[in-house]
Amino acid sequence: MKPQVLDSVAALREAVAGWRAEGSSVALVPTMGALHAGHMALVHAARAEAGRTVVSLFVNPTQFAPSEDFSSYPRSAADDLAQLAEAGVEAVFMPRVDTVYPPGFATTVRVGGVTAGLESAARPHFFAGVATVVTKLLLQCLPDAAYFGEKDYQQLATVRRLVADLDIPCRIEAVPTVRAADGLALSSRNAYLSTDERRVAPALFRVLSEMAAALARGGAATDEVVRGVAALEAAGFGHIDYLAVCDAGTLTPVTRVEGPARVLAAAWLGTTRLIDNVPVDPAG
Ligand code: PAF
């Protein structure tokens, strides 16, 4: 069955109210479209747990800097809708930019703490844009749960923080990163990689995994970061925006792993910026 395509907040609220009246629970999967298996894992997790699932497709301009790829960001609405129909999603929310940001819009949600460093160093605008649009989507839909991928780990931490801080009555569910057979984390931006770059790209996950194993055995973060940077450069990566070992909850850097931690990186291959992260479990 084809999902209902909704383009206004009123239509979204009416659909959700109807499902609630039937006693159904509601899940929201926020996306920017260009759906791949990573997004579909979020959709399947939502479908498995909720009575009704809404997927939002909205390329959010406020999370792109003017120099970034907002206008060229991959858009494939027809293909996205076909995948969502196949997955049995009940509704797709596809608002226009001026529905989300009408003339006079003047509110920004800024989250502190977990947004410091990492992605923010290279993309200082990013989390305010994400936090603002996610807050709006959650308030527009008021789902029981919303689904986010661990691939964007700092984004996930930011969303958890804002939902707790703003008392938004919604559970945030994290879904593990989906990877290609060679380990590359699925991302819409992988489409930008040349054949040669695509061959190099899995080194990011390999290096992060090697670092995580060494850290779990008691290695010092500074030593592992130096080794990791050298390994990424040797593999063919260009500029490394960051390679860091952080507490899994607060995302503050740690020198040695004593509790749940995460190794996170952003690195360039040609003109494509890849991000990835892996858990470090000192007990594991
Ligand atoms: O992860 C994404 O695709 C986006 O940042 C999100 C959460 C849909 C907000 O625009």
Residues whose N, C-alpha, C, O or C-beta is under 5 A from the ligand:
A	BS01	PAF	P30 T31 M32 F58 N60 V130 V133
